[in-house]
């Protein structure tokens, strides 16, 4: 699409050309009108001359007529006849000179009629003079008198025609003078407009040239920066001109194959010389597809430099059309050697991680079987010792046995919690659409003994169906309810309220940066002993306890498991507490709506 500057200059050029054409047209028209006016003036003078010649010729005819009447000498008839011929020629010229005006045409007809009658009068007088030698007969006198009257009419006709011509000439001169008066002003105005347009175009061109110079400077800087960035980032560019089937390589593409910039002609054949022999076939096929479909998705290949070093390259191109309609492919080639090596390192680390996971699974098996088996034997033998040898053990020995039983119970609980935490980390994450109310009921069933023992009351909103890992969410509910039961007030039946709301992520500070627009908000509120808000983050740490083990049983792993489960569901769990007023646990789980 043309730029506004080029459109402006094109418009200025067209307007200037139009103004010049207008000046030429009006000049031609003005000259034509002047020529027409000159012709009118010339015709007017010619007409006047012809009319005067008619009067003069008629006078010559009268002189010849009178001379003949007085002398009867035929020599006087020669001027008369010549005058008749001249008058006839004069009338013929008048017919071509008069303006095509109905009034003037009528006057010319009257003049021709009067002249014709005048010459008839001449002819009658000649016949009377031939018949009778007597001069000045009554009839002849009458004809002479009539001839004078005809001459007066002829003069009157000529005068009238001259008056008409004078009026037409004056009218044409007035129009011409008016046009001549306006024409310089009009031409001057057009010239001023043309000058203004040319000046504006000049200033615009000057401004554009300055901007172009600045742009060229910026382009030079950008080109240098691009070349430097290609070197730093190990990238290069190339262009395939489709119509000409020619290539252009950037300097760094030569460097990527281990050559100096522009050291060989930029053709596919020359470039293929550096491609690894195992990749040449696939790359050639990809390039052939690019030439057919005019598109090249990311394709990877290897090149071998002269020093034997192998580099991994990755190429990509896109079809581009410039403003002139030339089609070309713009391509980028990247040195992906570090990326490939990093990928291999990641693969190795993944394999190591997989081995570690297998070892952890083996540890889980040992912890669940081999470690628990001797622990069960210890507890069994202590139970037998306490039952069968109770009378033979001193009072202090019995205290030691009770401490050993308590320690072994805590150890058993610790092993079970560690197994549960490990299971949360390594289990298959299969999300299924699940009724959350059903999971809550299963959790309550699991804790029914503790709930009845403490006479706890659980009040719950209707929970939605969600895509979750079922056994983990059930364990989450178990741990949170168990935590509220464990830290309830002495002598006060626990009340646990479970609420649910759907919230907009952007309206909650804790999840405002989430990629999900909506979250489920599930809140557990109890009336237990609570905790200081300063410990709100610490209670989710592994093995972290806010109370001594003699006050409340537990390993400090339960809430850490809760945090891990919520994170597995891409959610957030928060804790709020106040001593002697209870604790609140808020869970945000994302969903699509």
BAMI-643112 format. One record per residue: residue in three letters; x negated, y negated, z of N, C-alpha, C in turn. Coordinates in steps of 0.2 Angstrom, whole numbers, plus 5000, padded with zeros to 4 digits. Layout:
BEGIN
ALAXYZXYZXYZ;...
//
This chain:
BEGIN
UNK499650065000500050005000499649945000;UNK499749894995499349834995499349795002;UNK498749765003498749725009499149655009;UNK499349625014499649565014499249515010;UNK498549515011498149465008498149475000;UNK498149534998498149544991498749524988;UNK499349544991499949524989500049444989;UNK499749414993499749334993499349314987;UNK498749334986498349314980498749334974;UNK499049384973499349404967499949354966;UNK500349344971500949294971500649224969;UNK500049204972499849134970499649134963;UNK499349194960499149194953499749194949;UNK500249234950500849234946501149164946;UNK501249134952501549064952501149014948;UNK500449014949500048974945500148984938;UNK500149044936500249064928500849034926;UNK501449044930502049024928502048944928;UNK501748914932501748834932501348814925;UNK500848844924500448834918500848844912;UNK501248904911501748914906502248864905;UNK502548834911503048784911502748724909;UNK502148704911501848644908501748644901;UNK501548704898501448714891502048704887;UNK502648744890503248734887503548664887;UNK503448634893503748564893503348514888;UNK502648534888502248494883502448504876;UNK502548564874502848574868503448544866;UNK503948554871504648524870504548444870;UNK504148414874504048344873503748324867;UNK503248354864502948344858503448354852;UNK503848404853504448414848504948354848;UNK505048334854505548284854505248214851;UNK504648204853504348144850504248154842;UNK504148214840504148214833504848204830;UNK505348234833506048224831506148144831;UNK505948114836506148044837505748004831;UNK505148024830504747994824505148004818;UNK505348064817505748084811506348044810;UNK506748034816507347994816507147924814;UNK506647894817506447824815506247814808;UNK505847864806505647864799506247864794;UNK506747914796507347924792507747854792;UNK507747824798508147764798507847714794;UNK507147704794506847654790506947674782;UNK506947734781507047754774507747744772;UNK508247754776508947734775509047664773;UNK508747624778508747554777508447534770;UNK507847564769507547544762507947564756;UNK508347624757508747644751509347594751;UNK509647574756510147534756509947464753;UNK509447444755509147374752509047384745;UNK508747444743508647454736509347454732;UNK509847484735510447484732510747414730;UNK510647374735510847304735510447264729;UNK509747284729509347254724509447274717;UNK509647344717509747374710510447344708;UNK510947334712511547314710511447234708;UNK511047204711510947134709510647134702;UNK510147184701509847184694510347204689;UNK510847244691511347264687511847204685;UNK511947164690512347104689512047054684;UNK511347044686510947004681510947024674;UNK510847084673510947114666511647104663;UNK512147114668512847114666512947044664;UNK512746994668512946924666512546894660;UNK511946924659511546904653511846924647;UNK512146984647512447014641513046974640;UNK513446964645514046924644513946854641;UNK513346824643513246754640512946764633;UNK512546814632512146814626512346864621;UNK512746914624512846974620512247004617;UNK511646994620511047024618511047094622;UNK510947144618510847214621510247224625;UNK509747184624509147184629509347184636;UNK509947144638510147144645510447204647;UNK510647254643510947314645510447364648;UNK509747354646509247394648509147394656;UNK509147334659509047334666509647354669;UNK510247344666510847374669510847444669;UNK510647474664510647554664510147584669;UNK509547544669509047564674509347564681;UNK509647504682509947494689510447554691;UNK510847574686511347624687511047684689;UNK510447704685510147764687509747764694;UNK509547704695509147694702509647704707;UNK510247674706510747674712511047744713;UNK511047784707511247854708510747894712;UNK510147874711509547914714509547894722;UNK509747824723509747794730510347834734;UNK510847844731511447874734511247944736;UNK510947974731510748044732510248054738;UNK509848004739509348004744509747994751;UNK510147944750510547924756510947984759;UNK511148024755511548084757511148134761;UNK510448134760510048174764509748144770;UNK509748074770509448034775509948024781;UNK510648024780511047994785511148054790;UNK511248034796511348074802511948114801;UNK511948174803512648214802513148194807;UNK513348134805513848104809514448084805;UNK515048104807515648104803515848024801;UNK515647984806515747914804515347884799;UNK514647904799514247884794514347914787;UNK514547984788514748014781515347984778;UNK515847964782516447924779516147854776;UNK515747824779515447754777515147764770;UNK514747824770514347834764514847854758;UNK515447884759515947894754516247834752;UNK516347784757516647724755516147684751;UNK515547684753515047654749514947684741;UNK514947744741514947774734515547754730;UNK516147754733516747734730516747664727;UNK516547624732516447554730515947544724;UNK515347574725514847564719515147594713;UNK515547654713515847684707516347634704;UNK516747604708517247554706516847484703;UNK516347474706515947414704515647424697;UNK515447484696515147494689515747504684;UNK516247534686516847534682517047464680;UNK517047414684517147344683516647314678;UNK516047334679515547314674515747344667;UNK515947404667516047434660516647404657;UNK517147384661517747354658517547284655;UNK517147244659516947184657516547184651;UNK516147234650515747244644516247254638;UNK516747294639517247314633517647244631;UNK517847204636518147144635517647094631;UNK517047094633516547054630516447074623;UNK516447144621516347164614516947154610;UNK517547154613518147144609518247074607;UNK518047034611518246964610517646924611;UNK517446884606516846844607516946784611;UNK517546774613517646714618517446734625;UNK517046694627516846694634517346664639;UNK517346704645517746674650518446674648;UNK518746734646519446744645519746754652;UNK520346754652520746754658520646824661;UNK520646874657520446944660519746954662;UNK519346924658518646924660518546894667;UNK518846834667518746794674519046844680;UNK519546874678519846914684519346974685;UNK519047004680518647054682517947034685;UNK517746974684517146944687517346934695;UNK517946904695518146894702518246954706;UNK518547004703518547074706517947104708;UNK517447094703516747114704516447084710;UNK516547024711516246984717516547024724;UNK517247034723517547064729517247134730;UNK517147174725516847234726516147234729;UNK515747184726515047174729515147154737;UNK515647114739515647094746515847164750;UNK516247204747516447264750515847314751;UNK515447314745514847354746514347324751;UNK514247264751513847234757514147254763;UNK514747244764515147264770514947334772;UNK515047384767514947454768514147464771;UNK513747434767513047434769512847414776;UNK513147354777513047324784513347374790;UNK513947404788514247444793513747504794;UNK513547534788513047594789512447574793;UNK512147514792511547494795511747484803;UNK512347454804512547454811512547524815;UNK512847564811512947634814512247664815;UNK511747654810511047684811510747644817;UNK510847584817510547544823510747574830;UNK511447584830511647614837511347684838;UNK511347724833511047794834510347784836;UNK510047744832509247734834509147714841;UNK509547664843509547634850509647684855;UNK510247734853510447784858509847834859;UNK509547854853509047904853508447874856;UNK508247814855507747784859507847784866;UNK508447764869508547764876508447834879;UNK508747884875508647954878507947974878;UNK507547954873506847974872506447944877;UNK506547874878506247834884506347864890;UNK506947884892507147914898506747984899;UNK506748024894506348084895505648074895;UNK505348024891504648004892504447984899;UNK504947944902504847914909504847974914;UNK505248024913505248084918504748134917;UNK504548144911504048194909503348184913;UNK503048124913502448114917502548134925;UNK503148114927503248134934503348204935;UNK503648234931503748314931503048344930;UNK502748324925502048354925501648344931;UNK501648284933501248274939501448314945;UNK502148324946502348364951502148434950;UNK502148464944501948534943501248534944;UNK500848484942500148494943499948484951;UNK500348444955500248444962500348514965;UNK500948544963501148614966500548664964;UNK500348664957499848704955499148694959;UNK499048634960498448614964498448644971;UNK499048634974499148654981499148734982;UNK499448764977499448844977498648864976;UNK498348834971497648854970497248834976;UNK497348784980496948764986497148814991;UNK497748834992497948884997497648954995;UNK497648964989497349034987496549034988;UNK496248974987495548964988495348974995;UNK495748945000495648945007495749025009;UNK496349055006496449125008495949165006;UNK495649155000495149194997494449185001;UNK494349125003493749115008493849145014;UNK494449145017494549175024494549255023;UNK494749275017494749355016494049375015;UNK493649335011492949345010492549355017;UNK492749305021492449305028492549365032;UNK493249375032493449435035493149505032;UNK493149505025492849555022492049565024;UNK491749515024491049515026490949545034;UNK491449515038491449545045491549615045;UNK492049635041492249705041491749745038;UNK491349725033490749765030490249765036;UNK490149715039489649715045489849775050;UNK490549765052490749815057490749885054;UNK490849895047490849965044490149985044;UNK489649945043488949965043488749985050;UNK488949945055488849965062489150035064;UNK489850035061490150105063489850165059;UNK489650145053489250205049488650225053;UNK488250175056487650195060487850235066;UNK488350205069488650245075488850315074;UNK489250315068489450385066488950435065;UNK488350405062487850455060487450475067;UNK487450425072487150435078487550485082;UNK488250475082488650515085488650595083;UNK488550595076488550665073487950695075;UNK487350665076486750695078486850715086;UNK487150665090487250685097487650745098;UNK488250745094488750795095488750855091;UNK488150855087488050915082488650925078;UNK488950875075489450875070489250845063;UNK489650855058489450825052490150825048;UNK490150785042490750775038490550785031;UNK491050805027490950815020491550795016;UNK491550785010492150765006492150805000;UNK492650834998492750864991493250824987;UNK492950794982493350754977493750804972;UNK494350814973494750864970494750854962;UNK494850794960494950784953494250794949;UNK493750774952493050784949492750844951;UNK492950884956492750944959491950934961;UNK491850884965491250864967491250854975;UNK490650874978490650864985490150814987;UNK490250784993489750734996489650765004;UNK489050775005488850795012488550735016;UNK488750735023488450685027487650705029;UNK487250665031486550675033486550735038;UNK486950735043486950785048487050855046;UNK487450865040487650925038486950965036;UNK486550925033485850955031485450975037;UNK485550925042485150945048485451005052;UNK486051025051486351085054486151145051;UNK485951145045485651205041484851195042;UNK484551155045483851145046483451115040;UNK483851065037483451035031483550955032;UNK483050925028483050855029483750825025;UNK483950765027484550735024484450725017;UNK484950745013485050735006484450775002;UNK484150825005483650865002483850914996;UNK484450924996484750964990485350934987;UNK485550954981486150934978486750964982;UNK487250914984487850944988488350984984;UNK488151044983488651094980488751154984;UNK489251194983489451254987488851304986;UNK488651304979488051354978487451344982;UNK487251284983486651264987486851284994;UNK487451264996487551275004487651345005;UNK487851385001487951465002487251495003;UNK486751465001486051495002485851495009;UNK486151455014486051455021486551495025;UNK487051525022487551555025487351625027;UNK487451655033487251725034487651775030;UNK487251825028487451865023488051905025;UNK488151915031488751945034489451905033;UNK489351835033489851795033490051755026;UNK489551775021489651735015490251755011;UNK490451815012491051845008491651805011;UNK491751815018492351785021492351705020;UNK491751675020491851595019491951585012;UNK491751625007491951605000492651614999;UNK492951665003493651675002494051625005;UNK493851595011494151535014494151475010;UNK493551465006493451405002493851414996;UNK493951474993494351484987495051464989;UNK495351494995495951474997496051404998;UNK495551365001495651295002495751264995;UNK495351284990495451244983496051264980;UNK496451314982497051334979497651304983;UNK497551304990498151274994497951204996;UNK497351184995497151114997497251105005;UNK497051155008497051155016496551205018;UNK496151185023495651235026495751225034;UNK496051285037496151285044495451295047;UNK495351295054494751305057494451375055;UNK493851375052493551435050492751435053;UNK492551495055491951505058491451545054;UNK490851525054490351565050489651545053;UNK489151585051488451575054488051555048;UNK487551515050486951495045486351515048;UNK485851535043485151555045484751495042;UNK484351465047483851415045483251445043;UNK482751405040482151435037481751465042;UNK481751435049481351465054481651525057;UNK482251555054482551615056483051605062;UNK483151545064483651525069484351535066;UNK484751565070485451575068485951525072;UNK486351485068486751445071487451455069;UNK487951445074488651465073488951395071;UNK489251395065489651335063490351345063;UNK490751285063491451295063491751235058;UNK492151245053492351195048493051185048;UNK493251125046493951115046494051055041;UNK494651055037494750995032495450985032;UNK495550925029496250895028496350855022;UNK496850865018496950835012497150755013;UNK496850715009496950645010497150615003;UNK497550565003497750524997497550454999;UNK497150414994496950344996497450304992;UNK497450234992497850194989497950194982;UNK497350214979497350224971497550284969;UNK497750334973498050394971497550454970;UNK496850434972496350484971496450534977;UNK496450604975496550654980495850684982;UNK495750694989495150714991495250754998;UNK494850804999494850835006494250805010;UNK494450785016493950765021493850825026;UNK493250845027493050895031492650885037;UNK492650925042492150915048491850985049;UNK491250985050490851045051490451035058;UNK490651085063490351075070489851135071;UNK489351115075488851165077489151195084;UNK489451255083489851285089489351335092;UNK488751335091488251385094488351385102;UNK488351325105488351325112489051345115;UNK489551335111490251355112490251435112;UNK489951465107489951535107489551565112;UNK488951535114488551565119488951555126;UNK489251505127489651495133490251545133;UNK490551555128491051605127490851675130;UNK490251695127489851755129489751755136;UNK489551705139489451695146490051705150;UNK490551675148491251685151491451755151;UNK491351785145491551855144491151905149;UNK490551885150490151925155490351915162;UNK490551845163490851835170491451865171;UNK491851865166492551905166492451975168;UNK491952005164491752075166491552085173;UNK491152035175490952045182491552035187;UNK491951985185492551975189492952035189;UNK493052075184493452135183493152185188;UNK492452195188492152235192492252225199;UNK492252155201492352135208493052145210;UNK493552135205494252155207494352235208;UNK493952275204493952345205493652365212;UNK493152325214492852335220493252315226;UNK493652255225494152235230494652285230;UNK494952315225495452365225495152425229;UNK494552445228494252495232494252475239;UNK494052415240494052395247494752395250;UNK495252375246495952385249496152455251;UNK495952495246496052565248495752595254;UNK495052575255494652585261495052555267;UNK495252495266495552455272496252485274;UNK496552515269497252535270497252615273;UNK496652645271496652715273496052725278;UNK495452715275494852735279494752695285;UNK494952625285494852585291495452605296;UNK496052615293496552625298496552685301;UNK496252735298496252805301495952805307;UNK495252785308494952785314495252745319;UNK495652685317495952645321496552675324;UNK496852715320497452755323497252805328;UNK496652835327496352885332496152855338;UNK495852795338495652755344496352745348;UNK496852725344497452705348497752775351;UNK497752825347497952895350497652915356;UNK496952915355496552935361496652895367;UNK496752825366496852785372497552795375;UNK498052815371498652825373498652895377;UNK498252945375498253005379497852995385;UNK497352955385496952945391497352905396;UNK497752865394498152825398498752865401;UNK498952915397499452965400499253015404;UNK498653055402498453115406497953095411;UNK497553045410497053035415497152965419;UNK497752945419497952885422497752885430;UNK497852945433497752945440496952955442;UNK496552975437495852975438495452915436;UNK495852865433495552805431495652745436;UNK495152715438495152655443495552605440;UNK495752555444496152505442495852455437;UNK495252445438494852405433494752445426;UNK494752505427494752545420495352545417;UNK495952545420496552535417496652465414;UNK496352415417496352345414495952345407;UNK495452385408495052385401495352425396;UNK495752475398496152515393496652465390;UNK497052425394497552385391497252335386;UNK496652305388496252265384496152295377;UNK495852355378495652395372496352405367;UNK496852425370497452425366497752365363;UNK497652305367497852245364497352225358;UNK496752235359496252225354496352265347;UNK496452335349496652375343497252355339;UNK497752335343498352315340498252245336;UNK497852205338497752145334497352165328;UNK496852205329496452235323496952265318;UNK497352305320497852335315498252285312;UNK498552225315498852175312498452135307;UNK497852125309497352085305497252125298;UNK497152195299497052235293497652225288;UNK498252235291498852235287498952165284;UNK498852105288498852045285498352035279;UNK497752055280497252045275497452085269;UNK497752145270498052185264498552145261;UNK498952115265499552075262499252015258;UNK498751985260498451925257498151945251;UNK497751995251497452025245497952045240;UNK498452075242499052095237499352035234;UNK499351975237499651915235499151895229;UNK498551895230498051875225497951915219;UNK498051985220497852025214498452055211;UNK499052055214499652085211499752065204;UNK500152105200500352085194500952035195;UNK500851975191501351925191501851925186;UNK502351965187502851975183503451945185;UNK503651885181504251845183504951875181;UNK505351885185506051915183506551865186;UNK507151865182507751825185508051855191;UNK508051825196508151855203508651815207;UNK509151845210509551815214509251795221;UNK509151735223508751715228509051735235;UNK509751735235510151755241510051825243;UNK509951865238509751935239509151945242;UNK508651905240507951915243507951885250;UNK508351835251508451815258508751865263;UNK509251895260509551945264509152005266;UNK508652025261508252075262507752055268;UNK507451995267507051965272507351965279;UNK507951945280508351955286508352025289;UNK508552065284508552135286507952165289;UNK507352145286506652165288506552135295;UNK506852075297506752045304507352055308;UNK507752105307508352105311508252115318;UNK507752155320507552165327507352105331;UNK506952065328506752005331507251955331;UNK507751945326508251905326508751915331;UNK508951985332509352005338509051985345;UNK508452005345508051995352508051925354;UNK508051875349507951805351508651775350;UNK509151815348509851785347509751725342;UNK509351735337509351675332509951675327;UNK510051605325510551595320510251565314;UNK510351595308510151575302510651545298;UNK510651485296511151445292510851435285;UNK511151455280510851445273511351425268;UNK511151375264511451355258511451415253;UNK511951405248511951455242511351445238;UNK510851495237510251485233510351505226;UNK510051475221510151485214509751555212;UNK509951575206509551625203508951595199;UNK508351625200507651595198507251645195;UNK506751625191506251675188505651675193;UNK505651725197505151735202504851805202;UNK504251805206503951875208504351895214;UNK504751945213505251955218504951975225;UNK504452025225504252045232503851985235;UNK503551945231503151885234503651835237;UNK504151815234504651775237504951805243;UNK505151865243505451895249504951895255;UNK504251905253503751905258503751825261;UNK503751775256503751705258504351695263;UNK504951715262505551715267505351745273;UNK505051805273504951845279504451805283;UNK503951775280503451745284503651675287;UNK504051645283504351575286504851585292;UNK505251635291505751655296505451675302;UNK504951725301504551755307504151695310;UNK503851645307503551595310503951555314;UNK504651545312505051505316505251545322;UNK505351605322505551655327504951655333;UNK504351655330503751665334503651605339;UNK503751545335503651475339504251445341;UNK504751485343505351455346505251435353;UNK505751395356505651375363505851425368;UNK505551435373505751485378506451465381;UNK506851515380507551515383508051475378;UNK507851455373508251425368508351465362;UNK508951485360509051525354508851485348;UNK508451515344508151485338508751475333;UNK508751415330509251395324508751375318;UNK508851415313508551405307508951385301;UNK508851325298509351295293508951305286;UNK509251335281508951335275509351305270;UNK509051245267509451205262509151215255;UNK509551195250509351195243509551135239;UNK509151105235509351045231508951045225;UNK509151025219508851015213508550935213;UNK507950925212507650855212507250845205;UNK507250775204506850755198506150745200;UNK505650775197504950775199504650705200;UNK504850655196504550595196504850555202;UNK505350575205505550545211505250565218;UNK504850615217504550645223503750635223;UNK503450605227502750595227502350655226;UNK502550705230502050765230502050805223;UNK502550795219502650825212502750785207;UNK502650715207502750665202502250675196;UNK501750705197501250725192501350795188;UNK501850825190501950895188502150885180;UNK502050945177502250945170502950965169;UNK503250985174503951005174504450945176;UNK504950935173505450875175505850895181;UNK506050955182506450975188506151025192;UNK506351015199506051065204506651085208;UNK506651155211507051175216506751155223;UNK507051125227506851105234507151145239;UNK506751195242507051235247506751225254;UNK507151205259506851175265507051225271;UNK506551245275506651285281506551235287;UNK507151225291507051185297507251225303;UNK506851215308506951255315506951205320;UNK507151235326507151195332506651215337;UNK506051245335505551275339505151215342;UNK504551245344504051195348503751145344;UNK503751155337503451105332502651105333;UNK502451045330501651035330501550965328;UNK500950945330500750875328500650875320;UNK500850815317500850805310500150805307;UNK499650795312498950785310498750855307;UNK499050915310498850975308499251005302;UNK499650965299500150985294499751025288;UNK499151005286498751035281498351095283;UNK498151095290497751145292498051215293;UNK498751205295499051265296499151315291;UNK498951295284499051335279498351365277;UNK497851355281497151385280497151455283;UNK496651495280496651565282496251565289;UNK496551605293496351625300496451555304;UNK496751505302496851445306497451455311;UNK497251445318497851445323497851385327;UNK498451365328498551305332498551315340;UNK498751385341498851405348498351465350;UNK498151475356497751525358498151595357;UNK497751645356497951715354498351745360;UNK498151715366498551735372499251705373;UNK499351655370499951615370500451645365;UNK500251655359500651675353500251725349;UNK500551785348500251835344500151815336;UNK499751845333499651825326498951825324;UNK498851825317498151825315497951755311;UNK498451715310498351645306498251655299;UNK498551715296498551725289499251715286;UNK499751715290500451715288500651655283;UNK500451595286500651535282500151525276;UNK499551555277499051555271499351595265;UNK499651655267500051695262500651655259;UNK500951615263501551575260501251525255;UNK500751495257500451445252500251475246;UNK499951535246499651575240500251595236;UNK500851615239501351635235501751575231;UNK501751515235502051465231501651435226;UNK500951435227500451415221500551465215;UNK500651535217500751575211501351565207;UNK501851525210502451505206502351435204;UNK501751405204501651335201501951285205;UNK502051305212502451255216502051225221;UNK502351195226502051155231502451165238;UNK502051175243502351185250502051135255;UNK502451105258502351055263502551065270;UNK502251045275502451055282502550985286;UNK503050985290503150925294503350945301;UNK503050915306503250935313503150885318;UNK503550895323503450855329503550895335;UNK503050885340503050925346503750925349;UNK503950985351504651005355505250985351;UNK505150965345505750945340505850995334;UNK505351045334505351085328504951075322;UNK504951115317504551115311504951115305;UNK504751085300505051085293504551105288;UNK504751155284504351185278504751165272;UNK504451125267504751105261504451145255;UNK504851175251504551215246504851185239;UNK504351165234504551145228504351195223;UNK504851225219504751275214504951245207;UNK504551235202504751205196505251255192;UNK505651225187506051265183506251215177;UNK506451255171506651215165507451215165;UNK507651155163508351145163508651125156;
//
